[in-house]
Amino acid sequence: MTTTRIEPLRRNARIITRAVSADLVQVATPERVIGFVRAEHDSFVAIKGANPHWGEVVGRYATQGMALEALRQRKRSI
């Protein structure tokens, strides 16, 4: 039996971003949508889930890159 830690898999996961509107970016793996990043005033909000209106807010971040990383590193996202 081989045991593989999940953290390296999440770290190496390939994510794809697609601009939905001027202030909303969809974040996905090749298989499914994991969430969205919404620009609000001077911060970026990471939203976990397939629908930005009903998703779970993960947090607010200073940069879009930090919000993307928060979604990618989130347990059970990938």
C-alpha positions, 0 to 999 in steps of 0.5 A: 500500500502506498500513502501519498500526502495530499498537501503536495498534490494541492501545491502542484494542482494546475488551476485555470482562471477565466474572467467572467466580468470586470470584477469576477474571475472563475478559478477551476481545475481541468475537471471542475470549478473550485471557486471565484475571486471577486474584486471589491474596493481595495481587496479581493474576496475568495469564494469557494463553490461553483456559484459565486452567489451561493459560495462560501467566502474563504477570506479577503486578501490584498492581492488577486494572487493571494486569493487564488492561492487561498482557493488552491490550498483550501482543503477539499477544494481540489 
